[in-house]
């Protein structure tokens, strides 16, 4: 979608970042409509500028829960045809359709948006000697890098990303999110810092069922991207949040790190802090910084990671971006501002400000391996 990217620029004026993030998880897996997350993120409209908004939703495709759901953005019909030729060679396409949207005046020049429910062809995976998940990852990399005008917005099971150029509440109305039912919703209002606003560049950034929305700027992007390239990832979009999504995939899925440990890698303690830790904890922290030094995220950020098993929110290690968390019964809320939580949860049982580098981890009940890995 290279030509589309050029249409939405802020000009040459340097504008400080002020993104908004929000997330709602029901730990019991009960589903609710996208109306609440739209209501929460829309309260922080002044932190956006209309150049990007988006949502990730989990549990929305129960009838296709065992299939990979690809949300695709196309610049024109020619790149759709090329992409579908690629998908037909490598996947069994169970269903393909235009994703239903509303026409609203505030959303200008949207791309062609399709969704596909897919099963990787076993013979192709067996020939390459890779797992189904790894095959999907390689497919996403190839489509985004090699098919000009095509972009994979999301590729996980029983989830989807809905994003574009506009204020988040308008994007939510455009995608008709009030008609979907999910147990986890995340949202983002984008105020771009160093990348142009365009449909593929809006948050969330995804891979498999990982989705990342983030406020701030990751100044270590160059180091992080080169590190990811060593493991076969290609940061085709040249933006920091894409690298963050891929790092979570590398650390957790590929290297098998527990989620809390992965967070410690990305927002690692300072060396002087490590030296004051108890001996066993100190040795672990030292080893992580030595082995995964190139995965450390520098700069001001608050990040919200969603996946099929729950969500994680984390700040940078000196807390240069805001992050608030709250609980009410089985619901967990996180947001850039307390007001965005109170808007949808008037009387939380608990509300707190996580410390710098301290992850907030929400787990679906019954997901034993996630709980044991935290």
C-alpha positions, -999 to +999 in steps of 0.1 A: +000+000+000+029+023-007+009+048-028-018+050-001+007+059+025+017+091+008-019+106+011-019+110+048+010+131+061+013+157+088+037+178+068+071+189+081+059+201+115+073+182+145+044+173+168+049+156+201+033+122+206+000+119+226-015+085+216-043+069+236-046+032+244-074+012+261-082-024+268-109-045+284-107-082+293-133-104+308-113-131+326-142-156+324-143-154+286-177-138+285-182-118+253-195-083+250-199-059+221-174-034+209-195-005+221-177-003+255-142-001+240-153+026+215-168+046+244-136+043+264-112+053+236-134+081+224-131+099+257-094+105+249-101+121+215-078+150+223-048+125+224-055+117+187-055+137+155-076+117+131-046+101+113-051+067+128-074+046+150-079+009+155-091-020+175-082-057+182-110-081+192-108-116+205-135-143+205-154-127+175-154-157+152-165-187+173-180-205+142-145-204+126-124-206+158-100-233+144-092-214+112-068-186+106-087-153+100-069-130+076-081-094+075-066-079+043-063-043+031-060-038-007-052-007-026-069-020-058-083-052-074-051-062-090-033-067-057-063-085-044-061-110-073-023-115-067-029-121-030-057-146-036-035-165-061-009-167-033-034-178-007-049-204-031-015-220-036-008-222+001-041-224+019-075-240+017-098-210+016-129-219+036-146-185+032-137-152+015-158-121+016-157-083+018-156-072+054-189-054+062-184-016+068-205+015+070-200+045+047-195+075+070-184+110+059-154+112+081-136+082+067-120+091+034-107+069+006-108+035+025-089+006+008-107-026-003-111-047+029-115-084+027-115-113+052-105-149+047-109-180+068-080-203+060-063-236+066-026-240+056-021-268+031-004-296+051+017-307+021+032-273+018+041-272+055+055-307+055+077-299+025+091-269+044+093-289+077+076-261+096+046-257+119+013-242+108+020-211+129+054-206+114+040-210+080+014-183+086+042-160+099+062-165+067+031-159+046+024-126+064+060-115+058+059-124+022+026-107+014+035-075+032+069-073+016+064-086-019+028-078-030+027-040-035-007-026-024-016-056-002-014-056+036-023-082+062-041-064+090-044-095+112-038-133+108-048-150+141-075-174+150-109-162+164-097-126+164-093-096+141-078-062+138-099-032+126-079-001+118-076+028+095-071+066+090-095+085+113-104+090+149-109+057+167-146+062+174-151+068+137-131+038+128-153+018+152-184+030+135-170+024+101-162-013+109-196-018+127-178-030+159-210-028+180-222-059+160-192-080+172-190-099+205-156-105+220-141-112+254-110-090+249-109-056+232-080-033+228-080+002+211-057+029+200-060+066+190-029+076+170-009+108+171+020+099+148+055+109+158+078+097+130+057+078+105+030+090+082-006+081+089-020+055+065-044+026+068-018-001+073+003+020+096-025+025+122-024+004+153-028-024+163+001-042+147-005-080+147+011-113+140-008-146+145-030-138+175-006-112+190-017-076+188+001-045+200-012-010+206+013+015+220+017+051+231+050+068+227+081+062+206+106+033+206+139+049+198+157+015+197+138+006+165+168+003+143+186-022+167+154-041+173+146-044+136+181-057+127+179-082+156+145-095+143+159-099+108+184-124+122+154-146+129+136-142+096+112-113+105+109-084+080+098-051+093+082-040+060+063-011+075+093+006+090+075+015+122+084+008+159+051-009+169+055-035+142+089-044+157+073-047+192+047-071+180+074-093+164+095-092+195+067-106+216+062-134+190+100-142+190+104-142+228+072-160+237+062-183+208+097-191+194+119-189+224+094-201+249+100-174+275+073-169+302+052-137+296+065-119+327+101-127+317+095-115+281+083-082+297+115-080+317+135-084+285+116-056+267+117-032+297+148-045+314+160-030+347+190-007+347+223-023+354+226-004+387+192-018+397+203-053+388+234-050+410+211-044+440+190-075+434+192-107+455+218-131+441+195-155+423+173-128+408+204-108+399+219-136+379+187-142+359+184-104+352+221-103+341+217-132+318+185-118+302+202-085+295+233-102+280+214-126+258+186-103+248+202-069+248+192-062+213+155-068+222+155-041+248+130-013+240+144+022+246+124+053+247+091+065+262+063+039+258+033+022+272+023-010+254-008-032+255-004-067+242-034-088+234-036-125+226-062-153+227-052-161+263-053-126+278-035-093+278-004-076+291+002-039+297+037-025+304+054+008+307+090+018+298+114+014+327+113+050+338+075+055+331+076+083+305+041+075+293+009+071+314-007+038+322-037+031+345-052-003+355-084-012+372-105-043+382-142-048+386-154-084+393-139-105+365-131-075+342-096-060+339-092-025+324-061-006+313-059+028+297-038+059+292-062+079+314-083+070+345-113+089+330-114+064+301-118+035+326-144+053+348-164+061+316-172+024+312-167+012+348-181+037+373-171+020+405-140-003+401-131-026+429-095-016+425-076+011+405-039+016+405-009+031+386+016+004+377+052+012+384+078+017+357+086-016+339+060-035+360+036-056+338-001-058+344-011-093+333-047-105+327-053-142+322-084-160+310-096-185+336-086-220+329-056-211+308-032-231+329-001-229+308-004-191+307-008-188+344+021-211+351+043-192+327+037-157+343 
